[in-house]
Amino acid sequence: MAAKPATIDEYLATVSEDQRTALEKLRKTIKAAAPKAEECINYGLAAFRLNGKNLVGFGASAKHCSFHPMDGHTVDAFKEELKDYETSKGTIRFSADKPLPATLVKKLVKARIAEIGG
C-alpha cells in the first residue's frame, strides 16, 4: 500500500493528468485569494489552513474533482452561483474539463476567511 501523501505536490502526483491540471489551477487561485494560508493535507485532501484553522480543501475521485469550503454554510450561501455544479453540505463537485471559475473560487475563499476571522 502506498504511503499517504504528506504534501499537496505528493497528493497531486496521485491523480490523473487532467485532474492535476484542474487542481493546480484551483490551488493557484486559492493561493492568490489567501496568500497567508499554509498548504497542508487534511482529512486526506489537499488543503489550506489559515491561523491554525481549516480554510478550504480540494481533491479528486474517479469521476470528479471537488472543492471543500470546510464548513456547511458556504455552499448554502453561494447556492445560486453554484447551481450548475453538484453540491452537498460541504462539497462542490466539478469535472476536470469544467473547473470552477477563478472569480467564484476567490469569492468562496474570501467568505471562508471572513468566517474564520482571517
C-alpha positions in Angstrom: 0.0 0.0 0.0 1.4 3.4 -1.0 2.2 5.9 1.7 -0.4 8.7 2.3 0.7 12.0 0.7 2.2 14.5 3.1 2.2 17.5 0.8 -0.1 18.9 -1.9 2.5 18.1 -4.5 2.6 14.4 -3.4 -1.3 14.4 -3.4 -1.4 15.8 -7.0 1.1 13.2 -8.2 -1.5 10.6 -7.4 -4.3 11.9 -9.6 -4.8 11.8 -13.4 -3.2 14.4 -15.6 -6.4 16.2 -16.5 -7.5 16.4 -12.8 -4.0 17.5 -11.8 -4.2 20.4 -14.3 -7.6 21.5 -13.0 -6.5 21.2 -9.3 -3.2 23.0 -9.9 -5.3 25.9 -11.3 -7.5 25.8 -8.3 -4.5 25.7 -6.0 -3.1 28.9 -7.6 -6.4 30.6 -7.3 -6.7 29.8 -3.6 -3.1 31.0 -3.0 -3.9 34.3 -4.7 -7.0 34.8 -2.6 -5.4 33.7 0.6 -1.7 34.4 0.3 -1.1 33.9 4.1 -2.7 30.5 4.2 -0.4 27.5 4.5 -0.7 24.3 2.5 -1.4 21.0 4.2 -3.1 17.6 3.9 -6.3 17.4 5.9 -8.7 14.5 6.0 -6.8 13.0 3.1 -7.4 16.1 0.9 -5.1 18.8 -0.3 -6.0 21.8 1.9 -5.2 25.2 3.2 -5.1 26.4 6.8 -5.2 30.0 8.0 -4.2 31.0 11.5 -4.4 27.3 12.5 -7.9 26.9 11.2 -9.1 24.8 8.2 -9.8 27.2 5.3 -10.6 25.1 2.2 -9.6 21.8 0.6 -9.8 20.1 -2.7 -9.4 16.7 -4.2 -10.1 14.2 -6.9 -12.0 11.0 -7.1 -12.6 8.6 -10.0 -15.4 10.6 -11.5 -14.9 14.2 -10.5 -12.8 16.9 -8.7 -14.1 18.6 -5.6 -13.7 21.8 -3.7 -14.4 21.8 0.1 -15.1 25.0 1.9 -14.6 23.1 5.2 -17.9 24.1 6.7 -21.6 23.7 6.0 -22.5 27.4 5.5 -20.5 28.5 2.5 -22.1 26.1 -0.1 -25.6 27.2 1.0 -24.6 30.9 1.0 -23.5 30.6 -2.7 -26.2 28.2 -3.8 -27.3 30.4 -6.7 -23.8 30.8 -8.1 -23.2 27.0 -7.6 -26.5 25.9 -9.3 -24.6 24.5 -12.3 -22.5 22.2 -10.0 -23.3 19.2 -8.0 -23.1 20.1 -4.3 -23.7 18.7 -0.9 -23.4 20.4 2.5 -19.7 20.9 2.4 -18.6 19.9 -1.1 -18.7 21.3 -4.6 -18.1 18.7 -7.4 -16.9 19.6 -10.8 -15.3 17.8 -13.8 -11.7 18.4 -14.8 -12.8 19.8 -18.1 -15.3 22.3 -16.5 -13.4 23.7 -13.5 -14.8 26.2 -11.1 -14.3 29.8 -12.4 -11.5 31.6 -10.6 -13.7 34.5 -9.7 -16.1 32.1 -7.9 -13.3 30.3 -6.1 -11.9 33.7 -4.9 -15.4 34.6 -3.5 -15.7 31.3 -1.7 -12.2 31.6 -0.2 -12.8 35.2 0.9 -16.1 34.1 2.5 -14.2 31.4 4.4 -11.5 33.9 5.5 -14.2 36.2 6.9 -15.9 33.3 8.7 -12.8 32.2 10.5 -11.6 35.7 11.2 -8.6 35.7 9.0 
